[in-house]
């Protein structure tokens, strides 16, 4: 089985009729500009032909990498507990239909949908996405205002479990989109889906993202001992605070519960892996010259010592819709 990057964001501004929008504000505008520059996109892309430019960049990066597929992610809007859309709160929206359509057009893309469980039509949208080939769902509890332990969502999680649809949920600090409920960065917010039988992937292994964030890595590791369906992904671990957990992630038994993801288009830099002694200087310098961010992230993690199963394990977890054979 070919390796998979199972944490790749789709971003657009609707310029192609995709229905996407992106509205960074304040410091998030500076971060967006940095990501555009780091990935070789023009500074005016946010107001220009972003849909096409971003898709071309992602396809080019994937095709020239060692990866066989990328799991691309939708991003739902923010809702309150009563199911009302919270206008003007979110900074990013990527419709499920856009991601599902891209996956139909490009077989190297695997579709990850996003459905806020408080939506009045959440179950109907879930069934529609399942029928259209969804293989995973992605949510950001602290940014999308989702208390996954709310008993009102129990039937929604049970439906995910029945369908075999895994849940990728952001855990730990978040700095690319606005935060509504900082406490829901704690992976304990995922207890109810796990109890309902959902396979859950804790993005970023609940590590600390910024100086004022709490670090929930130890909470995550403790939960893996109690929940055999709980996994973590290695996306965006090459940053100052999260990188301190790289050695722990390489140790058994935790290493067998981890999956490869890049968090593209978040910049990939190996400085912290080198400074913490996880890769040597020669490897760090060689991979810094790799222009492809997907390949650079993959090779960095291989150089750190993550086994090949880390990069293919996701095939065992994804839902396989009738009529679509996912393994390459």
C-alpha positions as CSV (number, residue, x, y, z in Angstrom):
1,X,0.0,0.0,0.0
2,X,1.2,3.5,-0.9
3,X,1.7,6.0,1.9
4,X,-1.1,8.5,2.6
5,X,-1.1,12.1,3.9
6,X,-4.3,11.9,5.9
7,X,-4.5,15.6,7.0
8,X,-4.6,17.9,4.0
9,X,-6.7,21.0,4.0
10,X,-8.7,22.4,1.0
11,X,-8.8,26.2,0.9
12,X,-10.6,28.4,-1.6
13,X,-12.4,31.7,-2.0
14,X,-15.2,30.6,-4.3
15,X,-13.5,32.0,-7.5
16,X,-14.3,28.8,-9.4
17,X,-17.9,28.5,-8.0
18,X,-16.7,26.1,-5.3
19,X,-18.7,27.7,-2.6
20,X,-15.6,28.1,-0.4
21,X,-14.7,31.3,1.4
22,X,-11.8,32.4,3.5
23,X,-11.9,35.5,5.7
24,X,-8.8,35.8,7.9
25,X,-8.9,38.7,10.3
26,X,-6.3,40.4,12.5
27,X,-3.2,38.3,13.2
28,X,-4.7,35.4,11.1
29,X,-4.2,37.6,8.0
30,X,-0.4,37.7,8.7
31,X,-0.4,33.9,9.1
32,X,-2.4,33.5,5.9
33,X,0.1,35.7,4.0
34,X,3.0,33.7,5.4
35,X,1.5,30.4,4.3
36,X,0.9,31.8,0.8
37,X,4.5,32.9,0.5
38,X,5.9,29.6,2.0
39,X,3.9,27.6,-0.6
40,X,4.8,29.7,-3.5
41,X,1.4,31.3,-4.1
42,X,1.1,35.0,-5.0
43,X,0.3,37.4,-2.2
44,X,-2.9,38.5,-3.8
45,X,-4.2,34.9,-4.3
46,X,-6.8,35.3,-1.5
47,X,-8.6,37.9,-3.6
48,X,-7.8,36.3,-6.9
49,X,-8.0,32.9,-8.5
50,X,-7.3,31.0,-5.3
51,X,-9.5,27.9,-6.0
52,X,-7.5,27.1,-9.2
53,X,-4.1,28.1,-7.9
54,X,-4.5,26.1,-4.7
55,X,-5.7,23.0,-6.4
56,X,-2.9,23.1,-8.9
57,X,-0.4,23.5,-6.1
58,X,-1.8,20.5,-4.2
59,X,-2.0,18.3,-7.2
60,X,1.5,19.2,-8.3
61,X,2.9,18.6,-4.8
62,X,1.1,15.2,-4.5
63,X,2.1,13.9,-7.9
64,X,5.8,14.7,-7.4
65,X,5.9,13.1,-3.9
66,X,6.3,9.6,-2.6
67,X,2.7,9.6,-1.5
68,X,-0.1,7.6,-3.2
69,X,-3.0,9.6,-1.9
70,X,-4.1,12.7,0.1
71,X,-7.1,12.8,2.4
72,X,-8.6,16.2,1.7
73,X,-10.8,18.0,4.3
74,X,-13.9,20.0,4.2
75,X,-14.6,22.6,6.9
76,X,-18.1,23.3,8.2
77,X,-19.3,26.7,9.5
78,X,-19.7,27.5,13.2
79,X,-23.1,26.8,15.0
80,X,-24.4,27.5,18.4
81,X,-25.9,24.8,20.7
82,X,-29.4,25.3,19.3
83,X,-28.2,24.7,15.8
84,X,-28.2,28.3,14.6
85,X,-25.3,29.3,12.3
86,X,-23.1,31.9,14.1
87,X,-22.7,34.5,11.3
88,X,-19.3,36.2,11.1
89,X,-17.6,33.9,13.6
90,X,-15.7,31.4,11.3
91,X,-12.9,32.4,9.1
92,X,-13.0,29.5,6.7
93,X,-15.6,27.4,4.9
94,X,-15.2,24.5,2.5
95,X,-18.4,22.7,1.4
96,X,-18.7,19.0,1.6
97,X,-19.8,18.9,-2.1
98,X,-16.6,20.6,-3.2
99,X,-14.4,18.0,-1.5
100,X,-16.6,15.1,-2.6
101,X,-16.5,16.5,-6.2
102,X,-12.7,16.8,-6.2
103,X,-12.4,13.2,-5.0
104,X,-14.6,12.0,-7.9
105,X,-12.5,14.0,-10.4
106,X,-9.1,13.0,-8.9
107,X,-8.9,9.4,-7.6
108,X,-5.7,10.3,-5.6
109,X,-7.9,12.4,-3.4
110,X,-9.9,10.8,-0.6
111,X,-12.8,12.9,0.8
112,X,-13.1,13.9,4.4
113,X,-16.3,15.8,5.1
114,X,-17.2,18.2,7.9
115,X,-20.6,18.3,9.6
116,X,-21.4,20.2,12.8
117,X,-23.5,17.8,14.9
118,X,-25.7,20.7,16.1
119,X,-27.0,21.4,12.6
120,X,-30.7,20.7,12.3
121,X,-29.9,18.6,9.2
122,X,-26.8,17.0,10.6
123,X,-28.0,13.4,10.3
124,X,-29.5,14.0,6.8
125,X,-26.2,15.6,5.7
126,X,-24.2,12.8,7.1
127,X,-26.3,10.2,5.2
128,X,-26.0,12.2,2.0
129,X,-22.2,12.4,2.4
130,X,-22.0,8.7,3.1
131,X,-23.9,8.0,-0.1
132,X,-21.5,10.2,-2.0
133,X,-18.4,8.4,-0.9
134,X,-17.2,10.1,2.3
135,X,-14.3,8.1,4.0
136,X,-13.7,10.3,7.1
137,X,-15.1,13.3,9.0
138,X,-13.1,16.3,10.3
139,X,-14.1,18.6,13.2
140,X,-12.5,21.3,15.3
141,X,-14.3,21.3,18.6
142,X,-12.6,24.3,20.1
143,X,-13.0,26.4,16.9
144,X,-16.4,25.2,15.6
145,X,-18.1,25.3,19.1
146,X,-18.7,21.6,19.5
147,X,-18.9,19.8,22.9
148,X,-18.6,16.3,21.5
149,X,-19.7,15.0,24.9
150,X,-23.1,16.7,24.7
151,X,-25.7,13.9,25.1
152,X,-27.8,15.4,22.3
153,X,-25.2,14.3,19.8
154,X,-25.2,10.6,20.8
155,X,-27.3,9.4,17.9
156,X,-25.1,11.3,15.5
157,X,-22.0,9.5,16.8
158,X,-23.8,6.2,16.8
159,X,-24.5,6.8,13.1
160,X,-20.8,7.4,12.4
161,X,-20.0,4.2,14.2
162,X,-22.6,2.2,12.3
163,X,-21.3,3.5,9.0
164,X,-17.6,2.9,9.9
165,X,-16.8,6.6,9.4
166,X,-13.8,7.7,11.5
167,X,-13.6,11.1,13.1
168,X,-10.5,13.3,12.8
169,X,-10.8,15.9,15.6
170,X,-8.5,18.8,16.3
171,X,-6.9,18.6,19.8
172,X,-4.4,20.9,21.5
173,X,-3.7,24.5,20.7
174,X,-5.0,26.1,17.5
175,X,-3.7,29.4,15.9
176,X,-4.8,29.3,12.3
177,X,-8.5,29.9,12.9
178,X,-10.3,31.7,15.8
179,X,-11.0,29.8,19.0
180,X,-14.4,29.9,20.7
181,X,-13.9,27.4,23.5
182,X,-10.3,26.9,24.5
183,X,-11.2,24.1,27.0
184,X,-12.4,21.9,24.1
185,X,-8.8,21.5,23.0
186,X,-8.7,18.7,25.6
187,X,-9.0,15.3,24.0
188,X,-11.4,14.3,26.8
189,X,-14.0,16.1,24.8
190,X,-13.9,13.0,22.5
191,X,-15.0,10.5,25.2
192,X,-18.6,10.3,24.0
193,X,-17.8,9.5,20.3
194,X,-15.3,6.8,21.5
195,X,-17.9,5.3,23.9
196,X,-20.3,5.2,20.9
197,X,-17.9,3.1,19.0
198,X,-16.4,5.7,16.7
199,X,-12.8,5.4,15.6
200,X,-11.3,8.7,16.6
201,X,-8.1,10.3,15.4
202,X,-6.8,13.1,17.7
203,X,-5.0,15.6,15.4
204,X,-1.6,16.9,16.6
205,X,-1.6,14.3,19.4
206,X,-3.1,17.1,21.6
207,X,0.2,18.9,21.9
208,X,0.7,22.5,22.9
209,X,0.6,24.9,19.9
210,X,1.5,28.2,21.5
211,X,3.1,29.6,24.6
212,X,-0.2,30.1,26.4
213,X,-1.8,26.8,25.4
214,X,-2.2,23.9,27.7
215,X,-0.4,20.7,26.8
216,X,-2.7,17.7,26.6
217,X,-0.3,15.1,25.2
218,X,-0.3,13.1,28.5
219,X,-4.1,13.1,28.5
220,X,-4.1,11.7,25.0
221,X,-1.6,9.0,25.8
222,X,-3.5,7.9,28.8
223,X,-6.7,7.8,26.7
224,X,-5.1,5.5,24.2
225,X,-4.6,2.9,27.0
226,X,-8.4,3.0,27.7
227,X,-9.7,3.4,24.1
228,X,-8.5,0.9,21.5
229,X,-10.2,3.0,18.8
230,X,-8.3,6.2,19.6
231,X,-5.4,7.2,17.3
232,X,-3.4,10.3,16.8
233,X,-1.9,12.0,13.8
234,X,1.5,13.6,13.5
235,X,0.4,16.8,11.6
236,X,2.1,20.1,12.4
237,X,4.4,18.5,15.1
238,X,7.5,20.3,13.8
239,X,6.8,23.5,15.8
240,X,8.5,24.6,19.0
241,X,6.2,23.2,21.6
242,X,4.7,20.1,19.9
243,X,8.1,18.9,18.8
244,X,9.1,18.1,22.3
245,X,6.8,15.0,22.0
246,X,8.5,13.6,18.9
247,X,10.7,11.1,20.9
248,X,7.7,9.9,22.9
249,X,5.7,9.4,19.7
250,X,8.5,7.1,18.5
251,X,8.3,4.8,21.5
252,X,6.1,1.7,21.9
253,X,3.2,1.2,22.3
254,X,2.2,4.8,21.2
255,X,4.0,4.6,17.9
256,X,1.5,1.9,16.8
257,X,-1.4,4.3,17.3
258,X,-0.1,7.1,15.1
259,X,-0.8,8.2,11.5
260,X,1.0,10.5,9.1
261,X,-0.5,13.8,8.2
262,X,1.1,17.1,7.2
263,X,-1.6,19.7,7.9
264,X,-0.9,21.2,4.5
265,X,-0.7,24.2,3.8
266,X,0.8,24.8,7.2
267,X,4.5,25.3,6.6
268,X,6.8,22.3,7.0
269,X,10.2,23.1,8.7
270,X,12.6,20.6,10.2
271,X,14.4,23.1,12.5
272,X,12.9,21.9,15.7
273,X,13.4,18.2,14.9
274,X,17.1,18.9,14.4
275,X,17.4,21.1,17.5
276,X,15.9,18.3,19.6
277,X,18.3,15.8,18.1
278,X,15.6,13.8,16.3
279,X,17.3,14.2,12.9
280,X,21.0,15.0,12.3
281,X,22.4,18.2,10.7
282,X,23.1,16.7,7.3
283,X,19.5,15.3,7.0
284,X,18.0,18.6,8.2
285,X,19.9,20.6,5.6
286,X,19.2,18.1,2.8
287,X,15.5,18.1,3.5
288,X,15.3,21.9,3.8
289,X,16.3,22.0,0.2
290,X,13.4,19.8,-0.8
291,X,10.9,22.2,-2.5
292,X,7.9,20.0,-2.2
293,X,6.2,20.5,1.2
294,X,4.4,17.2,1.1
295,X,7.6,15.3,0.3
296,X,9.6,17.3,2.8
297,X,7.2,16.4,5.6
298,X,7.1,12.7,4.6
299,X,10.9,12.4,4.4
300,X,11.4,14.3,7.7
301,X,9.2,11.8,9.5
302,X,10.8,8.9,7.8
303,X,14.2,10.3,8.9
304,X,13.0,10.6,12.5
305,X,12.4,6.9,12.5
306,X,8.7,6.5,12.2
307,X,8.0,3.0,10.7
308,X,6.4,2.6,7.3
309,X,3.1,1.5,9.0
310,X,2.7,5.0,10.3
311,X,2.2,6.1,6.7
312,X,-0.1,3.3,5.6
313,X,-2.1,2.5,8.7
314,X,-4.9,4.9,7.7
315,X,-6.0,2.5,5.0
316,X,-7.2,0.1,7.8
317,X,-9.3,2.8,9.4
318,X,-11.0,4.6,6.5
319,X,-14.6,3.8,5.5
320,X,-14.7,2.0,2.2
321,X,-17.9,2.9,0.4
322,X,-19.6,0.4,-1.8
323,X,-18.2,0.6,-5.3
324,X,-15.0,2.4,-4.4
325,X,-11.9,0.4,-3.6
326,X,-9.7,2.7,-1.6
327,X,-6.4,0.8,-1.5
328,X,-4.1,1.8,-4.4
